[in-house]
Amino acid sequence: MRFVEETKRSLTVAPFECAWGEDLRFGEPGRGCVAFEASAQNDVTLVFRQQPGSQHYHYKMDTSRHYTVILGSHRNKRLKIEVDGNTVVDVAAAGLCCSSSFQSYWISIYDGFISIGQGMHPNNNLLFQWLDPDPNPNVQYVGLSSWDKHVGYRNISLLPLAPPNSIFWSQVEYAYARHRRDAEGQGGGHHASRDDCDQRVLADFLENWDFSDAVFMVGTERKVVPVHKVILAASGDFPFNMDLNGAAIDLPSVSYPLLHSLLEYIYTGSTQVAECQLSSLLELGLQFKVKSLVKCCEETIGSLKAQEKLSEPGKILRVSTRTSGFQTRQFDFFPLKAAPVNAQRIGQFLATGEHSDINIYVNGHGLVAKGHKLILSLSSLPLAKMFTNGMKESSSSDVFFEDVPAEAFFLLLQFMYYGELTVDTGDITSVLVQLLLLSDQFDITILQFECCKRIMESLSESRLTPESLLQDTVCSVLLAVSSVPSCKLLEEICKRNFTTHFDYCTTACTDFVLLDEAIFKDILQATVILQHGDMTVISEERVLDAILTWCMGTCEDWASVDKLLSTSTPEQLFGERLSAIDILLPFVRFPLMQPSILQRMARSNLANHIKAFRQLVAEAIEFSHAGQWTPALYECERFQHRRSSYKELQYISDGDTNGVIYYAGTSFGKHQWMNPVLAKNITVVASSPNSRHTDPKALVSKIYQGTCFAGPCIEDGKKCSWWMVDIGKDHQLMCNYYTVRQDGSTTFMRCWVLQGSMDGRSWTSLRVHENDPTICHPGQFASWPVVGPPALLPFRFFRVVMTGPATGCASNAWNLCICFLELYGYFR
């Protein structure tokens, strides 16, 4: 993989175009990071796909598999991720783009795990992370694109990428890279201990008496060289002789430097040898069947013969596994990665107990394995210290572990020996979570990463996780990992899942009451590092019920708690968590509740006994009476709808295709558009009977109608005319914008009101127009925002009601002459 490929050039991408190039390519499919600077008003857009596109390529028209990341979408208010053209992430992120100066960003992809941040350094200033449940392993080319405005790019860098647990993975990679550089730089010389990395690697045990259980005796002087049978047996065939002094191999005709080269190759994967000794090293490799060394020596000798160079006295040659084509199943994690050790053999030694020097016991389960102190020490620093710091385990052949789950502990041992984690990803509530805690206890960082990755994958694959298990999974993982610093990312993903399924997680069972106050507050506040937005809830009463349940420790709704307060005090009901009520209640968005419920709450025992509750309810009632124009006091989050509970259908321009009526014409995103009335997805009704010029289909058609009107009727003794839209019994819209279009006549409405209703009988005014002269041309579009409390209320039925006569022809003064209606807002 390339370390860094950078282009200093600046380029400007025109609207609806995309820049590609061979230099904008990951070194490895599915894995890479791009860092760049961009200047734009909105929609800094990057596309990731298997093959480069053309200059006029645009991601909206792409039918092949790809990822699209959009910074500053929706007029620089949102961050979006699309997979194959479908939006999978759409979160609030105001002000990401800047047109007056260049801003720095980075985007990384690792097996479908997409991370986005600001700055030029990956894993810093993280904005968002998302894991694709069905990763695209082939994305490799990076396209720099735009939407409707020019985007400037410069200082584009492609960077290598480590696995995506930024909490600690960079430290692991650094330690391994440091060791690799040390080994390569020192060649066959002394392998110094790394002062900045306590974790030991196999090279540290080269000719080291720690855990040594065999020796070589070399040369005529019979120099004693300590070795470890488990390592040699996994590298070749070494027939040790057993005597009173232990296992030994006598090599009187072999010099110490030659044996050192053999052992150095086995323990480090690399050695240096004099050219004149290369044949002798080959013979030694053949004698002990070290196949990878034999392969390396033969290739080096063949290369020298092909060059037909004379042997140079004293010339030193390098023999390394990295220069050989020899393939063997080796470890991927760094303590044994460089060594030519066969992982399968190491695993067999765990199964058979061959060459073991420690018996491992788990309390309540007896002997669980016959292990090897060297292998355990390579993976776990705490175990290495336990075996070498003079504790009783240093000299004992037995070690006892208490309060550890046996099944998870054996999986831990298997990972240490095989370098692989083999566990059913579906079993995350028990074995995998226990294994994660054990890996933290024994400081096996890479296993922590693998456990976190497996759990995160499972949590993101909602189609594979039965909802009946979701709450148990999320809560159990949160309870387990909240105290483990290296699992911060996993903790945040669990919080995201909890907030996404808040209703279920707080009603299926009461395990969530065991969460500590800080975590529960984060969930209510929905401000975790993944920045996923607000909770998804059916009603604010559910949020209130969850808070009261958490404070009491038992499942109750607010009405039940109110009843209990008639005979008990708050101190008796809530105990030590009484003080938390004042902290948590402001996260309930009381202004979103129905006025009738607020009036009940204002008269409740909760209001009488809990000051914060009384004040918040009173504030919400006051807000409901504030009318269309509301003071700045009501601009905080408590007075805003929860975005993620609904799909945002945002007004962009008159006559666009972003509204709910157009969306209904696609069967809510399922197919190409057709008239939603004909598709029976919505119902349109007029105040006058249907006729040639009072056609419900015409109001929601994409075709301009020269004559389209609703005639007058009498309601509550008053004359009016109206068009009404029913978006369906299973749908609701919190309307924050609407558009109408005048037909071809000059009968312009001046007094009208947009109304909403849940039952089609009781109507709420969303926006009132009195003597509004906006519409003044035939065929004119006009749009208005809906603001204040009405914009927070969901409705099924909507209608435009003309409340006063129109200008123009007196005979048609009560005809509502509009030929188009569209509604926007938050839809579910």
Backbone hydrogen bonds, N-H to C=O, Kabsch-Sander energy under -0.5 kcal/mol:
donor,donor_aa,acceptor,acceptor_aa,energy
5,E,158,L,-2.1
7,T,156,I,-2.5
11,L,153,Y,-2.7
13,V,151,V,-3.2
14,A,12,T,-0.6
16,F,147,W,-1.4
17,E,14,A,-1.5
18,C,55,Q,-2.4
19,A,144,L,-2.6
24,L,21,G,-1.5
25,R,23,D,-0.9
26,F,140,Q,-3.1
28,E,31,R,-0.8
30,G,139,V,-3.4
31,R,28,E,-2.1
32,G,109,I,-2.4
33,C,159,L,-1.2
34,V,107,I,-2.6
35,A,157,S,-2.9
36,F,105,Y,-2.4
37,E,154,R,-2.3
38,A,103,Q,-2.4
39,S,152,G,-2.2
40,A,98,C,-1.2
43,D,72,G,-1.5
44,V,71,L,-2.7
45,T,43,D,-0.8
45,T,145,S,-1.1
46,L,69,V,-2.5
47,V,143,G,-2.4
48,F,67,Y,-2.8
49,R,141,Y,-1.8
50,Q,65,R,-0.6
57,Y,54,S,-1.3
61,M,58,H,-2.0
62,D,59,Y,-1.0
67,Y,48,F,-2.4
68,T,82,E,-2.3
69,V,46,L,-2.7
70,I,80,K,-2.7
71,L,44,V,-3.1
71,L,69,V,-0.5
72,G,70,I,-0.5
72,G,78,R,-1.1
73,S,70,I,-0.5
73,S,78,R,-2.1
76,N,72,G,-1.8
77,K,73,S,-2.6
78,R,73,S,-2.2
79,L,91,V,-2.5
80,K,70,I,-2.3
81,I,89,V,-1.9
82,E,68,T,-2.9
83,V,86,N,-2.8
84,D,66,H,-2.8
84,D,82,E,-0.5
86,N,83,V,-2.0
88,V,81,I,-2.7
89,V,81,I,-1.7
91,V,79,L,-2.4
93,A,77,K,-2.6
95,G,76,N,-2.5
96,L,93,A,-0.9
103,Q,38,A,-2.7
105,Y,36,F,-2.9
106,W,117,G,-2.4
107,I,34,V,-2.5
108,S,115,S,-2.5
109,I,32,G,-2.9
110,Y,113,F,-1.5
111,D,30,G,-1.8
113,F,110,Y,-1.6
114,I,112,G,-0.9
114,I,130,W,-3.0
115,S,108,S,-2.3
115,S,113,F,-0.5
116,I,128,F,-2.7
117,G,106,W,-2.6
118,Q,125,N,-2.0
119,G,104,S,-2.0
124,N,121,H,-1.6
127,L,116,I,-3.2
128,F,116,I,-1.9
130,W,114,I,-2.4
132,D,112,G,-2.5
132,D,130,W,-0.6
139,V,136,N,-0.7
140,Q,49,R,-2.3
141,Y,49,R,-2.7
142,V,24,L,-2.5
143,G,47,V,-3.2
143,G,141,Y,-0.5
144,L,19,A,-2.3
145,S,45,T,-3.3
145,S,143,G,-0.7
146,S,17,E,-0.8
147,W,149,K,-0.6
151,V,13,V,-2.0
152,G,39,S,-2.7
153,Y,11,L,-3.2
154,R,37,E,-1.9
156,I,7,T,-1.5
157,S,35,A,-3.4
158,L,5,E,-3.2
159,L,33,C,-2.7
159,L,157,S,-0.5
165,N,163,P,-1.3
166,S,164,P,-0.9
168,F,165,N,-1.4
169,W,165,N,-2.9
171,Q,168,F,-0.9
172,V,168,F,-1.4
173,E,169,W,-2.6
174,Y,170,S,-2.1
175,A,171,Q,-2.3
176,Y,172,V,-2.4
177,A,173,E,-2.9
178,R,174,Y,-2.7
179,H,175,A,-2.2
180,R,176,Y,-2.7
181,R,177,A,-2.6
182,D,178,R,-2.5
183,A,179,H,-2.8
184,E,180,R,-2.7
185,G,181,R,-2.7
186,Q,182,D,-2.3
187,G,183,A,-1.2
189,G,186,Q,-2.6
192,A,190,H,-1.0
195,D,193,S,-0.8
197,C,194,R,-1.2
202,L,335,P,-2.0
204,D,201,V,-1.8
205,F,202,L,-1.8
206,L,203,A,-1.3
208,N,205,F,-1.7
212,S,209,W,-1.7
213,D,227,V,-1.3
214,A,227,V,-1.2
215,V,247,A,-1.5
216,F,225,V,-2.4
217,M,249,I,-2.4
218,V,216,F,-0.5
218,V,223,K,-2.2
219,G,251,L,-1.9
219,G,254,V,-1.1
222,R,219,G,-1.3
223,K,218,V,-2.4
225,V,216,F,-2.8
225,V,223,K,-0.5
227,V,214,A,-2.6
231,I,228,H,-0.7
232,L,228,H,-2.1
233,A,229,K,-3.0
234,A,230,V,-0.8
235,S,232,L,-1.3
236,G,232,L,-1.9
237,D,288,F,-3.6
240,F,238,F,-1.3
241,N,248,A,-3.4
243,D,241,N,-0.5
243,D,246,G,-1.7
246,G,243,D,-1.8
247,A,213,D,-0.6
248,A,241,N,-2.1
249,I,215,V,-1.7
251,L,217,M,-3.4
251,L,249,I,-0.6
254,V,251,L,-1.3
259,L,255,S,-2.0
260,H,256,Y,-2.9
261,S,257,P,-1.8
262,L,258,L,-1.8
263,L,259,L,-2.8
264,E,260,H,-2.9
265,Y,261,S,-2.1
266,I,262,L,-1.9
267,Y,263,L,-2.7
268,T,264,E,-2.1
269,G,265,Y,-2.2
270,S,264,E,-0.7
271,T,319,V,-2.4
273,V,317,L,-2.4
275,E,315,K,-2.9
277,Q,274,A,-1.9
278,L,275,E,-1.1
281,L,277,Q,-2.3
282,L,278,L,-2.1
283,E,279,S,-2.3
284,L,280,S,-2.2
285,G,281,L,-2.3
286,L,282,L,-2.4
287,Q,283,E,-2.5
288,F,284,L,-1.8
289,K,286,L,-0.7
290,V,285,G,-2.4
291,K,289,K,-1.4
294,V,290,V,-2.2
295,K,291,K,-2.5
296,C,292,S,-2.2
297,C,293,L,-2.8
298,E,294,V,-2.6
299,E,295,K,-2.1
300,T,296,C,-2.2
301,I,297,C,-2.7
302,G,298,E,-2.6
303,S,299,E,-2.1
304,L,300,T,-2.1
305,K,301,I,-2.2
306,A,302,G,-2.2
307,Q,303,S,-1.5
308,E,304,L,-0.7
308,E,305,K,-0.7
309,K,304,L,-1.2
315,K,312,E,-2.1
317,L,273,V,-3.2
319,V,271,T,-2.8
319,V,317,L,-0.5
321,T,269,G,-2.6
323,T,320,S,-1.0
324,S,321,T,-1.0
330,Q,328,T,-0.9
336,L,333,F,-1.2
337,K,333,F,-0.5
338,A,334,F,-0.5
341,V,339,A,-1.8
342,N,234,A,-2.2
343,A,329,R,-2.0
343,A,341,V,-0.7
346,I,342,N,-1.9
347,G,343,A,-2.5
348,Q,344,Q,-2.0
349,F,345,R,-1.9
350,L,346,I,-1.1
351,A,347,G,-1.8
352,T,348,Q,-2.7
353,G,349,F,-2.0
356,S,353,G,-1.6
357,D,371,G,-2.0
358,I,371,G,-1.4
359,N,397,S,-3.2
360,I,358,I,-0.5
360,I,369,A,-2.9
361,Y,359,N,-0.6
361,Y,399,V,-2.7
362,V,366,G,-2.3
363,N,401,F,-2.8
365,H,362,V,-2.7
366,G,362,V,-1.0
368,V,360,I,-2.8
369,A,360,I,-1.3
370,K,350,L,-0.6
371,G,358,I,-2.6
371,G,369,A,-0.6
376,L,372,H,-2.3
377,S,373,K,-2.5
378,L,374,L,-1.9
379,S,375,I,-1.1
380,S,376,L,-2.0
384,A,380,S,-2.1
385,K,381,L,-2.5
386,M,382,P,-2.0
387,F,383,L,-2.1
388,T,384,A,-0.7
388,T,385,K,-0.6
389,N,385,K,-1.9
394,S,391,M,-2.0
395,S,391,M,-0.6
395,S,392,K,-0.8
396,S,392,K,-1.5
399,V,359,N,-2.6
401,F,361,Y,-2.5
409,F,405,P,-2.4
410,F,406,A,-2.3
411,L,407,E,-1.7
412,L,408,A,-1.9
413,L,409,F,-2.1
414,Q,410,F,-2.4
415,F,411,L,-2.1
416,M,412,L,-2.0
417,Y,413,L,-1.8
418,Y,414,Q,-3.5
419,G,414,Q,-0.5
419,G,415,F,-2.0
422,T,420,E,-0.6
423,V,421,L,-0.6
427,D,424,D,-1.8
428,I,426,G,-0.8
430,S,427,D,-0.8
432,L,427,D,-1.7
433,V,428,I,-0.8
434,Q,430,S,-2.4
435,L,431,V,-2.7
436,L,432,L,-2.0
437,L,433,V,-2.0
438,L,434,Q,-2.3
439,S,435,L,-2.7
440,D,436,L,-1.6
441,Q,437,L,-2.4
442,F,438,L,-2.6
443,D,440,D,-0.8
444,I,439,S,-2.9
445,T,443,D,-1.0
448,Q,444,I,-1.9
449,F,445,T,-2.2
450,E,446,I,-2.2
451,C,447,L,-2.8
452,C,448,Q,-2.8
453,K,449,F,-2.7
454,R,450,E,-2.4
455,I,451,C,-2.5
456,M,452,C,-2.9
457,E,453,K,-2.4
458,S,454,R,-2.1
459,L,455,I,-2.6
460,S,456,M,-1.8
461,E,457,E,-1.2
462,S,460,S,-1.5
464,L,461,E,-1.7
465,T,461,E,-0.9
469,L,466,P,-2.3
470,L,466,P,-0.8
471,Q,467,E,-0.7
473,T,469,L,-2.5
474,V,470,L,-2.8
475,C,471,Q,-2.5
476,S,472,D,-2.3
477,V,473,T,-2.4
478,L,474,V,-2.5
479,L,475,C,-2.7
480,A,476,S,-1.7
481,V,477,V,-2.7
482,S,478,L,-1.5
484,V,481,V,-2.0
487,C,484,V,-2.0
488,K,485,P,-1.3
491,E,487,C,-2.6
492,E,488,K,-2.3
493,I,489,L,-2.1
494,C,490,L,-2.3
495,K,491,E,-2.2
496,R,492,E,-2.3
497,N,493,I,-2.3
498,F,494,C,-2.6
499,T,495,K,-2.7
500,T,496,R,-2.3
501,H,497,N,-1.8
502,F,499,T,-1.1
502,F,536,T,-0.5
503,D,536,T,-0.7
505,C,501,H,-2.9
506,T,502,F,-1.6
507,T,503,D,-0.6
507,T,504,Y,-1.1
508,A,504,Y,-2.8
513,V,510,T,-1.9
514,L,511,D,-2.1
515,L,512,F,-1.5
520,F,516,D,-2.3
521,K,517,E,-2.5
522,D,518,A,-2.0
523,I,519,I,-2.1
524,L,520,F,-2.3
525,Q,521,K,-2.7
526,A,522,D,-1.9
527,T,522,D,-1.0
531,Q,528,V,-2.2
536,T,499,T,-2.5
537,V,535,M,-0.7
542,R,539,S,-0.9
543,V,539,S,-0.8
544,L,540,E,-2.3
545,D,541,E,-2.8
546,A,542,R,-2.2
547,I,543,V,-2.1
548,L,544,L,-2.3
549,T,545,D,-2.5
550,W,546,A,-2.6
551,C,547,I,-2.4
552,M,548,L,-2.0
553,G,549,T,-2.7
554,T,549,T,-0.7
561,V,557,D,-2.3
562,D,558,W,-2.4
563,K,559,A,-1.7
564,L,560,S,-2.2
565,L,561,V,-1.9
566,S,563,K,-1.4
567,T,564,L,-1.6
568,S,564,L,-1.2
573,L,569,T,-2.0
574,F,570,P,-2.9
575,G,571,E,-1.5
577,R,574,F,-1.9
578,L,575,G,-1.6
580,A,577,R,-0.7
581,I,577,R,-0.6
581,I,578,L,-1.3
582,D,578,L,-0.6
583,I,579,S,-0.6
584,L,580,A,-2.4
585,L,581,I,-2.7
587,F,584,L,-2.0
588,V,585,L,-2.4
590,F,588,V,-1.6
592,L,589,R,-2.1
593,M,590,F,-2.3
597,I,594,Q,-0.7
598,L,594,Q,-2.0
599,Q,595,P,-2.2
600,R,596,S,-1.6
601,M,597,I,-2.5
602,A,598,L,-2.3
603,R,599,Q,-1.0
603,R,600,R,-0.6
604,S,601,M,-1.5
608,N,604,S,-1.4
609,H,605,N,-2.3
610,I,606,L,-2.5
611,K,609,H,-0.6
614,R,610,I,-2.1
615,Q,611,K,-2.5
616,L,612,A,-2.3
617,V,613,F,-2.3
618,A,614,R,-2.1
619,E,615,Q,-2.3
620,A,616,L,-2.0
621,I,617,V,-2.3
622,E,618,A,-2.3
623,F,619,E,-2.1
624,S,620,A,-2.0
625,H,621,I,-0.9
625,H,622,E,-0.7
626,A,623,F,-1.6
630,T,628,Q,-0.7
634,Y,631,P,-1.8
635,E,632,A,-1.7
636,C,633,L,-0.6
639,F,636,C,-1.9
640,Q,637,E,-2.2
643,R,641,H,-0.8
645,S,642,R,-1.3
646,Y,643,R,-1.8
647,K,827,F,-4.0
648,E,646,Y,-0.5
649,L,647,K,-0.5
649,L,825,G,-3.5
650,Q,648,E,-0.6
656,D,653,S,-1.8
660,V,823,L,-2.7
663,Y,659,G,-2.1
664,A,660,V,-2.3
665,G,661,I,-1.3
666,T,662,Y,-0.6
666,T,663,Y,-1.1
667,S,664,A,-1.8
668,F,663,Y,-2.2
669,G,663,Y,-0.7
670,K,666,T,-1.9
671,H,666,T,-1.9
674,M,665,G,-1.8
679,A,675,N,-2.3
680,K,677,V,-0.8
681,N,676,P,-2.4
682,I,676,P,-1.3
683,T,726,D,-2.1
685,V,724,M,-2.5
687,S,722,W,-2.0
691,S,694,T,-1.4
698,A,695,D,-0.9
699,L,695,D,-1.0
700,V,696,P,-0.7
700,V,697,K,-0.7
701,S,698,A,-1.2
709,F,693,H,-2.4
710,A,816,L,-1.4
713,C,720,C,-3.0
715,E,713,C,-0.5
715,E,718,K,-3.1
718,K,715,E,-2.2
720,C,713,C,-2.4
721,S,802,M,-1.1
723,W,800,V,-1.6
724,M,685,V,-3.2
725,V,798,F,-3.4
726,D,683,T,-3.0
727,I,725,V,-0.6
727,I,796,R,-2.1
731,H,728,G,-1.6
733,L,795,F,-2.3
734,M,826,Y,-2.7
735,C,733,L,-0.9
736,N,824,Y,-1.6
737,Y,824,Y,-1.0
738,Y,784,W,-2.0
739,T,822,E,-2.6
740,V,782,A,-2.5
741,R,820,F,-1.5
742,Q,780,Q,-2.7
743,D,817,C,-1.8
744,G,706,G,-2.0
748,F,746,T,-1.3
752,W,769,H,-1.4
753,V,801,V,-2.2
754,L,767,R,-2.6
755,Q,753,V,-0.5
755,Q,799,R,-2.7
756,G,764,T,-2.5
757,S,797,F,-2.2
763,W,761,R,-0.6
764,T,756,G,-3.0
766,L,754,L,-3.4
767,R,754,L,-1.4
769,H,752,W,-3.1
772,D,750,R,-2.8
776,C,774,T,-0.6
779,G,743,D,-2.0
780,Q,777,H,-1.6
782,A,740,V,-2.1
784,W,738,Y,-2.1
786,V,736,N,-2.1
787,V,785,P,-0.5
791,A,788,G,-1.5
792,L,789,P,-2.1
793,L,790,P,-1.3
795,F,733,L,-2.0
796,R,757,S,-1.6
797,F,757,S,-3.1
798,F,725,V,-2.4
799,R,755,Q,-1.9
800,V,723,W,-2.0
801,V,753,V,-2.8
801,V,799,R,-0.6
802,M,721,S,-3.1
802,M,800,V,-0.5
803,T,751,C,-1.7
803,T,801,V,-0.6
804,G,751,C,-1.3
806,A,813,A,-3.3
807,T,748,F,-2.5
812,N,809,C,-0.8
813,A,810,A,-1.2
815,N,812,N,-2.1
816,L,710,A,-2.6
816,L,814,W,-0.5
817,C,815,N,-1.1
818,I,816,L,-1.5
819,C,741,R,-2.6
820,F,741,R,-0.7
821,L,699,L,-1.2
822,E,739,T,-2.3
824,Y,737,Y,-2.5
825,G,649,L,-2.3
826,Y,734,M,-2.0
827,F,647,K,-3.1
827,F,825,G,-0.6
828,R,732,Q,-2.4
